[in-house]
Amino acid sequence: MKISLRCHYALKVILDLSNHFQNNLVHIIDLAERQNIPPKYIEQVLTQLKKGGFIQSKKGPSGGYSLCRPPKSITVGGIIRVMEPSLFSTPDPDNGLPGNDGATRNGFFGVLEEVEEAISSVIDKIDFSDIQQRETDVLSKENGAITYNI
């Protein structure tokens, strides 16, 4: 599965805001620098995430961006669907390839539905608290530390 750079940036933004969820507001400049995203481009990503209902903003010198809800309630699938709506739009079998009969089109249509369901079953169960834990685990392994969860 290939996602756009914009979607990749959106996932990074949501993870960053998840890591700062307790601190609440994050300035756009800090977010852009930490995630190495051009400031003009990050504005477009933030606008789309805001329209999708994942983030909120506060204007002014003490303003910034924050998640609308806890990282546990935001899934990778939710972000991908907002940023890549065409990725999960299965084509209409009636608009199939010229010269193919309906059975062939419907056969392919069924396969595409199965692929979409398989991808969804993975990305819809991974939330951003899971991603935070995975990030912690990877950093612990890189640093040679042993993590004990009780």
VEXTORZA-470620 format. One record per residue: x, y, z of N, C-alpha, C, O in turn; residue in one letter. Coordinates in nm, 4 decimals. Layout:
       n_u       n_v       n_w      ca_u      ca_v      ca_w       c_u       c_v       c_w       o_u       o_v       o_w  rest
         X         Y         Z         X         Y         Z         X         Y         Z         X         Y         Z     a
...
//
This chain:
       n_u       n_v       n_w      ca_u      ca_v      ca_w       c_u       c_v       c_w       o_u       o_v       o_w  rest
    0.0852   -0.1173    0.0000    0.0000    0.0000    0.0000    0.0891    0.1228    0.0000    0.1789    0.1354    0.0833     m
    0.0644    0.2120   -0.0925    0.1441    0.3330   -0.1017    0.0554    0.4525   -0.0674   -0.0519    0.4707   -0.1248     k
    0.1024    0.5334    0.0272    0.0285    0.6537    0.0642    0.1077    0.7762    0.0189    0.2286    0.7694   -0.0032     i
    0.0379    0.8859    0.0059    0.1004    1.0095   -0.0395    0.1892    1.0683    0.0702    0.1800    1.0316    0.1873     s
    0.2745    1.1600    0.0282    0.3595    1.2312    0.1228    0.2744    1.3106    0.2207    0.3071    1.3196    0.3390     l
    0.1658    1.3678    0.1718    0.0756    1.4449    0.2585    0.0180    1.3555    0.3691    0.0089    1.3976    0.4844     r
   -0.0203    1.2334    0.3344   -0.0741    1.1396    0.4325    0.0346    1.0994    0.5323    0.0095    1.0907    0.6525     c
    0.1532    1.0756    0.4821    0.2667    1.0415    0.5691    0.2915    1.1553    0.6691    0.3114    1.1308    0.7881     h
    0.2901    1.2777    0.6207    0.3073    1.3936    0.7092    0.1943    1.4012    0.8123    0.2187    1.4324    0.9288     y
    0.0721    1.3732    0.7700   -0.0414    1.3773    0.8625   -0.0241    1.2763    0.9753   -0.0538    1.3066    1.0909     a
    0.0236    1.1571    0.9426    0.0479    1.0558    1.0454    0.1558    1.1036    1.1429    0.1439    1.0839    1.2638     l
    0.2611    1.1667    1.0896    0.3677    1.2194    1.1749    0.3163    1.3318    1.2655    0.3539    1.3400    1.3824     k
    0.2306    1.4177    1.2110    0.1732    1.5282    1.2885    0.0880    1.4741    1.4028    0.0998    1.5195    1.5167     v
    0.0025    1.3772    1.3720   -0.0839    1.3215    1.4765   -0.0009    1.2518    1.5840   -0.0333    1.2611    1.7023     i
    0.1053    1.1826    1.5446    0.1917    1.1185    1.6442    0.2599    1.2240    1.7311    0.2683    1.2079    1.8528     l
    0.3082    1.3309    1.6700    0.3722    1.4385    1.7464    0.2727    1.5003    1.8453    0.3047    1.5196    1.9625     d
    0.1533    1.5306    1.7973    0.0512    1.5874    1.8863    0.0099    1.4867    1.9943   -0.0255    1.5263    2.1053     l
    0.0143    1.3579    1.9624   -0.0134    1.2546    2.0626    0.0925    1.2568    2.1720    0.0614    1.2430    2.2903     s
    0.2174    1.2743    2.1314    0.3272    1.2795    2.2282    0.3211    1.4042    2.3161    0.3810    1.4076    2.4236     n
    0.2497    1.5055    2.2710    0.2355    1.6297    2.3480    0.0916    1.6507    2.3953    0.0506    1.7624    2.4269     h
    0.0168    1.5419    2.3994   -0.1251    1.5517    2.4333   -0.1469    1.6140    2.5708   -0.2384    1.6946    2.5876     f
   -0.0667    1.5791    2.6671   -0.0824    1.6325    2.8027   -0.0447    1.7808    2.8111   -0.0988    1.8549    2.8931     q
    0.0486    1.8227    2.7256    0.0924    1.9625    2.7254   -0.0048    2.0517    2.6495    0.0044    2.1743    2.6552     n
   -0.0968    1.9896    2.5791   -0.2027    2.0540    2.5040   -0.1544    2.1229    2.3772   -0.1393    2.0550    2.2757     n
   -0.1294    2.2536    2.3767   -0.1050    2.3265    2.2522    0.0388    2.3156    2.2028    0.1338    2.3257    2.2804     l
    0.0525    2.2946    2.0717    0.1826    2.2840    2.0067    0.1865    2.3901    1.8981    0.0947    2.3995    1.8166     v
    0.2925    2.4701    1.8967    0.3079    2.5736    1.7946    0.3437    2.5100    1.6610    0.4175    2.4116    1.6552     h
    0.2909    2.5672    1.5550    0.3111    2.5125    1.4214    0.4594    2.5085    1.3832    0.5037    2.4145    1.3171     i
    0.5353    2.6090    1.4241    0.6784    2.6143    1.3909    0.7520    2.4987    1.4586    0.8362    2.4336    1.3967     i
    0.7204    2.4734    1.5853    0.7835    2.3622    1.6582    0.7482    2.2283    1.5923    0.8333    2.1408    1.5760     d
    0.6237    2.2152    1.5559    0.5763    2.0927    1.4915    0.6479    2.0706    1.3585    0.6935    1.9599    1.3296     l
    0.6576    2.1754    1.2785    0.7239    2.1664    1.1482    0.8716    2.1317    1.1642    0.9247    2.0503    1.0886     a
    0.9376    2.1925    1.2614    1.0806    2.1654    1.2829    1.1039    2.0229    1.3323    1.1912    1.9529    1.2809     e
    1.0268    1.9798    1.4314    1.0453    1.8447    1.4860    1.0209    1.7378    1.3806    1.0904    1.6362    1.3776     r
    0.9233    1.7600    1.2949    0.8862    1.6587    1.1960    0.9489    1.6825    1.0589    0.9258    1.6065    0.9648     q
    1.0283    1.7885    1.0489    1.0976    1.8209    0.9237    0.9991    1.8322    0.8067    1.0180    1.7723    0.7008     n
    0.8940    1.9106    0.8295    0.7912    1.9352    0.7290    0.7939    2.0843    0.6961    0.7911    2.1667    0.7874     i
    0.7993    2.1207    0.5685    0.7983    2.2632    0.5327    0.6761    2.3341    0.5918    0.5648    2.2825    0.5825     p
    0.6957    2.4521    0.6528    0.5849    2.5225    0.7196    0.4622    2.5463    0.6316    0.3501    2.5307    0.6798     p
    0.4790    2.5830    0.5065    0.3630    2.6062    0.4190    0.2876    2.4756    0.3933    0.1648    2.4743    0.3840     k
    0.3615    2.3681    0.3823    0.2994    2.2381    0.3554    0.2257    2.1875    0.4793    0.1182    2.1285    0.4688     y
    0.2838    2.2108    0.5953    0.2209    2.1610    0.7184    0.0872    2.2311    0.7426   -0.0041    2.1724    0.8007     i
    0.0756    2.3559    0.6983   -0.0511    2.4278    0.7130   -0.1630    2.3561    0.6382   -0.2748    2.3454    0.6886     e
   -0.1333    2.3073    0.5188   -0.2328    2.2344    0.4398   -0.2726    2.1038    0.5097   -0.3902    2.0673    0.5129     q
   -0.1749    2.0353    0.5646   -0.2008    1.9090    0.6354   -0.2867    1.9359    0.7589   -0.3832    1.8641    0.7851     v
   -0.2509    2.0394    0.8340   -0.3263    2.0725    0.9548   -0.4700    2.1124    0.9212   -0.5628    2.0771    0.9939     l
   -0.4881    2.1848    0.8129   -0.6229    2.2238    0.7716   -0.7080    2.1013    0.7412   -0.8242    2.0945    0.7815     t
   -0.6513    2.0056    0.6713   -0.7250    1.8841    0.6375   -0.7563    1.8014    0.7621   -0.8661    1.7471    0.7746     q
   -0.6603    1.7919    0.8540   -0.6835    1.7183    0.9787   -0.7889    1.7873    1.0648   -0.8673    1.7215    1.1332     l
   -0.7900    1.9201    1.0608   -0.8897    1.9957    1.1373   -1.0287    1.9721    1.0784   -1.1246    1.9508    1.1525     k
   -1.0399    1.9758    0.9460   -1.1689    1.9484    0.8807   -1.2155    1.8064    0.9094   -1.3356    1.7805    0.9168     k
   -1.1210    1.7146    0.9256   -1.1531    1.5758    0.9561   -1.1924    1.5529    1.1012   -1.2346    1.4431    1.1375     g
   -1.1789    1.6553    1.1844   -1.2198    1.6457    1.3242   -1.1177    1.5827    1.4173   -1.1532    1.5358    1.5254     g
   -0.9899    1.5810    1.3764   -0.8864    1.5200    1.4596   -0.8110    1.6199    1.5452   -0.7636    1.5866    1.6539     f
   -0.7999    1.7429    1.4957   -0.7249    1.8436    1.5707   -0.8073    1.9707    1.5836   -0.9057    1.9921    1.5128     i
   -0.7634    2.0533    1.6759   -0.8243    2.1846    1.6961   -0.7123    2.2864    1.7084   -0.5970    2.2508    1.7324     q
   -0.7468    2.4121    1.6921   -0.6446    2.5156    1.7000   -0.6939    2.6322    1.7828   -0.8137    2.6532    1.8016     s
   -0.5969    2.7069    1.8312   -0.6249    2.8302    1.9051   -0.5330    2.9353    1.8455   -0.4121    2.9144    1.8355     k
   -0.5895    3.0474    1.8062   -0.5109    3.1541    1.7458   -0.4467    3.2412    1.8517   -0.4884    3.2431    1.9675     k
   -0.3436    3.3135    1.8090   -0.2778    3.4089    1.8970   -0.1407    3.3629    1.9400   -0.0986    3.2515    1.9089     g
   -0.0701    3.4506    2.0129    0.0676    3.4202    2.0548    0.0773    3.2973    2.1456    0.1785    3.2271    2.1444     p
   -0.0251    3.2719    2.2223   -0.0222    3.1535    2.3089   -0.1022    3.0397    2.2470   -0.1388    2.9441    2.3154     s
   -0.1287    3.0503    2.1185   -0.2083    2.9498    2.0486   -0.1255    2.8339    1.9992   -0.0060    2.8230    2.0268     g
   -0.1918    2.7483    1.9259   -0.1258    2.6311    1.8701   -0.2293    2.5263    1.8336   -0.3484    2.5551    1.8218     g
   -0.1813    2.4043    1.8161   -0.2652    2.2926    1.7756   -0.2636    2.1841    1.8818   -0.1651    2.1660    1.9534     y
   -0.3745    2.1126    1.8904   -0.3839    1.9987    1.9817   -0.4823    1.8977    1.9245   -0.5608    1.9284    1.8348     s
   -0.4763    1.7781    1.9778   -0.5720    1.6749    1.9383   -0.7087    1.7074    1.9967   -0.7182    1.7662    2.1044     l
   -0.8134    1.6696    1.9267   -0.9497    1.6885    1.9771   -0.9882    1.5830    2.0798   -1.0798    1.6027    2.1596     c
   -0.9177    1.4721    2.0767   -0.9479    1.3617    2.1682   -0.8198    1.2837    2.1965   -0.7191    1.3048    2.1289     r
   -0.8219    1.1955    2.2935   -0.7009    1.1211    2.3304   -0.6469    1.0349    2.2159   -0.7233    0.9887    2.1311     p
   -0.5153    1.0138    2.2140   -0.4527    0.9307    2.1101   -0.5141    0.7910    2.0989   -0.5162    0.7328    1.9905     p
   -0.5630    0.7381    2.2084   -0.6231    0.6043    2.2100   -0.7475    0.5976    2.1202   -0.7839    0.4904    2.0719     k
   -0.8111    0.7106    2.0985   -0.9349    0.7104    2.0194   -0.9138    0.7541    1.8740   -1.0105    0.7740    1.8005     s
   -0.7885    0.7689    1.8331   -0.7582    0.8057    1.6940   -0.6827    0.6900    1.6301   -0.5758    0.6507    1.6768     i
   -0.7397    0.6359    1.5226   -0.6752    0.5225    1.4561   -0.5977    0.5679    1.3325   -0.6243    0.6731    1.2744     t
   -0.5020    0.4855    1.2952   -0.4262    0.5087    1.1727   -0.5231    0.5104    1.0539   -0.5098    0.5930    0.9636     v
   -0.6188    0.4202    1.0546   -0.7172    0.4142    0.9476   -0.7979    0.5415    0.9335   -0.8273    0.5846    0.8220     g
   -0.8337    0.6017    1.0448   -0.9089    0.7266    1.0407   -0.8317    0.8376    0.9722   -0.8875    0.9137    0.8932     g
   -0.7033    0.8464    1.0028   -0.6190    0.9502    0.9419   -0.6018    0.9222    0.7927   -0.6141    1.0130    0.7106     i
   -0.5736    0.7978    0.7580   -0.5532    0.7638    0.6169   -0.6796    0.7923    0.5367   -0.6707    0.8426    0.4248     i
   -0.7956    0.7618    0.5906   -0.9202    0.7860    0.5174   -0.9459    0.9343    0.4940   -0.9993    0.9721    0.3898     r
   -0.9083    1.0188    0.5899   -0.9264    1.1627    0.5726   -0.8276    1.2179    0.4700   -0.8623    1.3041    0.3893     v
   -0.7061    1.1682    0.4739   -0.6022    1.2213    0.3858   -0.6039    1.1573    0.2467   -0.5633    1.2205    0.1491     m
   -0.6505    1.0331    0.2370   -0.6504    0.9575    0.1106   -0.7881    0.8976    0.0834   -0.8012    0.7753    0.0785     e
   -0.8906    0.9801    0.0655   -1.0251    0.9232    0.0476   -1.0377    0.8304   -0.0722   -1.1177    0.7369   -0.0692     p
   -0.9610    0.8541   -0.1766   -0.9727    0.7694   -0.2956   -0.9122    0.6310   -0.2745   -0.9402    0.5386   -0.3509     s
   -0.8301    0.6166   -0.1723   -0.7670    0.4875   -0.1457   -0.8704    0.3825   -0.1060   -0.8516    0.2633   -0.1305     l
   -0.9791    0.4273   -0.0447   -1.0819    0.3349    0.0026   -1.2132    0.3530   -0.0714   -1.3205    0.3333   -0.0144     f
   -1.2049    0.3897   -0.1959   -1.3276    0.3985   -0.2752   -1.3211    0.2908   -0.3824   -1.2583    0.3083   -0.4869     s
   -1.3870    0.1795   -0.3544   -1.3893    0.0672   -0.4473   -1.4694    0.1099   -0.5695   -1.5798    0.1627   -0.5565     t
   -1.4139    0.0870   -0.6878   -1.4845    0.1291   -0.8081   -1.6166    0.0555   -0.8267   -1.6345   -0.0572   -0.7805     p
   -1.7069    0.1217   -0.8947   -1.8371    0.0647   -0.9265   -1.8186   -0.0462   -1.0308   -1.7592   -0.0213   -1.1357     d
   -1.8672   -0.1661   -1.0050   -1.8479   -0.2759   -1.1008   -1.9169   -0.2504   -1.2345   -1.8794   -0.3103   -1.3353     p
   -2.0157   -0.1637   -1.2370   -2.0835   -0.1326   -1.3627   -2.0001   -0.0432   -1.4528   -2.0301   -0.0287   -1.5713     d
   -1.8961    0.0164   -1.3976   -1.8057    0.1009   -1.4758   -1.6769    0.0264   -1.5046   -1.5681    0.0836   -1.4974     n
   -1.6893   -0.1003   -1.5371   -1.5729   -0.1855   -1.5602   -1.5039   -0.1576   -1.6918   -1.5360   -0.0621   -1.7625     g
   -1.4103   -0.2418   -1.7221   -1.3339   -0.2277   -1.8453   -1.4215   -0.2587   -1.9659   -1.5051   -0.3488   -1.9601     l
   -1.4032   -0.1848   -2.0755   -1.4835   -0.2128   -2.1955   -1.4567   -0.3542   -2.2467   -1.3432   -0.4019   -2.2442     p
   -1.5598   -0.4185   -2.2918   -1.5446   -0.5515   -2.3494   -1.5512   -0.6645   -2.2485   -1.5581   -0.7810   -2.2879     g
   -1.5494   -0.6336   -2.1189   -1.5606   -0.7381   -2.0173   -1.7065   -0.7560   -1.9803   -1.7835   -0.6600   -1.9776     n
   -1.7433   -0.8789   -1.9520   -1.8810   -0.9008   -1.9114   -1.8972   -0.8699   -1.7625   -1.7984   -0.8524   -1.6910     d
   -2.0202   -0.8633   -1.7171   -2.0489   -0.8289   -1.5782   -1.9879   -0.9253   -1.4791   -1.9469   -0.8837   -1.3707     g
   -1.9806   -1.0530   -1.5130   -1.9247   -1.1525   -1.4206   -1.7772   -1.1238   -1.3938   -1.7312   -1.1341   -1.2800     a
   -1.7034   -1.0879   -1.4987   -1.5611   -1.0576   -1.4811   -1.5437   -0.9335   -1.3946   -1.4626   -0.9313   -1.3020     t
   -1.6223   -0.8288   -1.4270   -1.6126   -0.7047   -1.3483   -1.6474   -0.7316   -1.2020   -1.5779   -0.6851   -1.1116     r
   -1.7534   -0.8055   -1.1796   -1.7950   -0.8340   -1.0424   -1.6943   -0.9230   -0.9704   -1.6787   -0.9131   -0.8487     n
   -1.6267   -1.0089   -1.0440   -1.5223   -1.0917   -0.9839   -1.4075   -1.0065   -0.9315   -1.3593   -1.0269   -0.8201     g
   -1.3644   -0.9112   -1.0129   -1.2578   -0.8204   -0.9684   -1.3065   -0.7303   -0.8559   -1.2324   -0.7003   -0.7622     f
   -1.4311   -0.6879   -0.8663   -1.4891   -0.6021   -0.7638   -1.4841   -0.6716   -0.6279   -1.4510   -0.6092   -0.5270     f
   -1.5168   -0.7999   -0.6255   -1.5134   -0.8761   -0.5010   -1.3734   -0.8859   -0.4432   -1.3549   -0.8784   -0.3217     g
   -1.2749   -0.9026   -0.5302   -1.1352   -0.9090   -0.4845   -1.0951   -0.7762   -0.4226   -1.0330   -0.7729   -0.3164     v
   -1.1304   -0.6668   -0.4888   -1.0953   -0.5345   -0.4353   -1.1617   -0.5097   -0.3009   -1.1008   -0.4502   -0.2120     l
   -1.2837   -0.5537   -0.2852   -1.3518   -0.5403   -0.1558   -1.2784   -0.6188   -0.0470   -1.2641   -0.5706    0.0654     e
   -1.2319   -0.7393   -0.0800   -1.1583   -0.8208    0.0169   -1.0269   -0.7536    0.0567   -0.9886   -0.7549    0.1737     e
   -0.9590   -0.6954   -0.0407   -0.8333   -0.6250   -0.0118   -0.8604   -0.5070    0.0811   -0.7883   -0.4865    0.1787     v
   -0.9640   -0.4300    0.0507   -1.0000   -0.3161    0.1351   -1.0334   -0.3605    0.2774   -0.9917   -0.2965    0.3740     e
   -1.1076   -0.4685    0.2904   -1.1441   -0.5204    0.4225   -1.0203   -0.5665    0.4998   -1.0099   -0.5438    0.6203     e
   -0.9265   -0.6316    0.4298   -0.8048   -0.6793    0.4963   -0.7202   -0.5627    0.5460   -0.6711   -0.5649    0.6589     a
   -0.7032   -0.4625    0.4632   -0.6255   -0.3445    0.5039   -0.6954   -0.2747    0.6199   -0.6317   -0.2380    0.7186     i
   -0.8259   -0.2565    0.6076   -0.9024   -0.1894    0.7130   -0.8931   -0.2626    0.8460   -0.8858   -0.1996    0.9515     s
   -0.8934   -0.3953    0.8412   -0.8882   -0.4718    0.9659   -0.7585   -0.4468    1.0419   -0.7544   -0.4625    1.1639     s
   -0.6534   -0.4083    0.9719   -0.5262   -0.3779    1.0384   -0.5220   -0.2320    1.0823   -0.4988   -0.2034    1.1998     v
   -0.5441   -0.1394    0.9890   -0.5250    0.0022    1.0211   -0.6325    0.0593    1.1125   -0.6107    0.1620    1.1767     i
   -0.7482   -0.0060    1.1193   -0.8534    0.0437    1.2072   -0.8387   -0.0029    1.3516   -0.9068    0.0483    1.4404     d
   -0.7508   -0.0994    1.3757   -0.7331   -0.1421    1.5147   -0.6054   -0.0852    1.5769   -0.5803   -0.1050    1.6958     k
   -0.5251   -0.0149    1.4975   -0.4029    0.0465    1.5505   -0.4312    0.1936    1.5792   -0.4560    0.2726    1.4881     i
   -0.4270    0.2286    1.7074   -0.4495    0.3682    1.7445   -0.3156    0.4338    1.7780   -0.2118    0.3676    1.7801     d
   -0.3190    0.5621    1.8037   -0.1936    0.6354    1.8227   -0.1287    0.6111    1.9583   -0.0103    0.6407    1.9749     f
   -0.2015    0.5587    2.0547   -0.1343    0.5167    2.1780   -0.0537    0.3894    2.1491    0.0520    0.3683    2.2085     s
   -0.1033    0.3047    2.0581   -0.0263    0.1865    2.0155    0.1022    0.2297    1.9445    0.2090    0.1733    1.9685     d
    0.0910    0.3299    1.8573    0.2084    0.3794    1.7847    0.3084    0.4388    1.8824    0.4289    0.4183    1.8673     i
    0.2606    0.5119    1.9822    0.3508    0.5675    2.0846    0.4256    0.4556    2.1559    0.5456    0.4673    2.1804     q
    0.3562    0.3473    2.1893    0.4200    0.2348    2.2570    0.5225    0.1690    2.1666    0.6314    0.1331    2.2115     q
    0.4886    0.1531    2.0407    0.5832    0.0940    1.9455    0.7080    0.1813    1.9332    0.8198    0.1300    1.9272     r
    0.6889    0.3118    1.9295    0.8010    0.4053    1.9206    0.8900    0.3922    2.0449    1.0126    0.3906    2.0337     e
    0.8293    0.3830    2.1610    0.9042    0.3657    2.2859    0.9827    0.2350    2.2842    1.0990    0.2311    2.3242     t
    0.9188    0.1286    2.2379    0.9857   -0.0019    2.2311    1.1061    0.0016    2.1371    1.2120   -0.0523    2.1694     d
    1.0898    0.0647    2.0216    1.1998    0.0737    1.9242    1.3150    0.1544    1.9824    1.4310    0.1150    1.9700     v
    1.2838    0.2670    2.0459    1.3898    0.3501    2.1052    1.4605    0.2770    2.2183    1.5817    0.2907    2.2349     l
    1.3861    0.2001    2.2955    1.4466    0.1233    2.4041    1.5429    0.0190    2.3495    1.6520    0.0004    2.4035     s
    1.5031   -0.0487    2.2435    1.5902   -0.1492    2.1814    1.7146   -0.0850    2.1231    1.8243   -0.1397    2.1344     k
    1.6982    0.0307    2.0609    1.8127    0.1011    2.0024    1.9112    0.1453    2.1088    2.0322    0.1462    2.0859     e
    1.8595    0.1820    2.2250    1.9459    0.2262    2.3353    1.9939    0.1115    2.4218    2.0704    0.1326    2.5160     n
    1.9505   -0.0086    2.3915    1.9933   -0.1255    2.4668    1.9237   -0.1415    2.6007    1.9640   -0.2243    2.6824     g
    1.8197   -0.0630    2.6237    1.7485   -0.0716    2.7509    1.6447   -0.1825    2.7445    1.5941   -0.2161    2.6374     a
    1.6145   -0.2378    2.8586    1.5116   -0.3409    2.8692    1.3878   -0.2748    2.9275    1.3944   -0.2091    3.0314     i
    1.2756   -0.2925    2.8604    1.1515   -0.2346    2.9060    1.0686   -0.3401    2.9760    1.0447   -0.4476    2.9210     t
    1.0246   -0.3100    3.0976    0.9379   -0.4001    3.1723    0.8020   -0.3335    3.1869    0.7911   -0.2224    3.2389     y
    0.7001   -0.4018    3.1411    0.5628   -0.3528    3.1568    0.4935   -0.4378    3.2588    0.4961   -0.5607    3.2513     n
    0.4313   -0.3726    3.3543    0.3589   -0.4445    3.4586    0.2129   -0.4137    3.4478    0.1331   -0.4642    3.5268     i
//
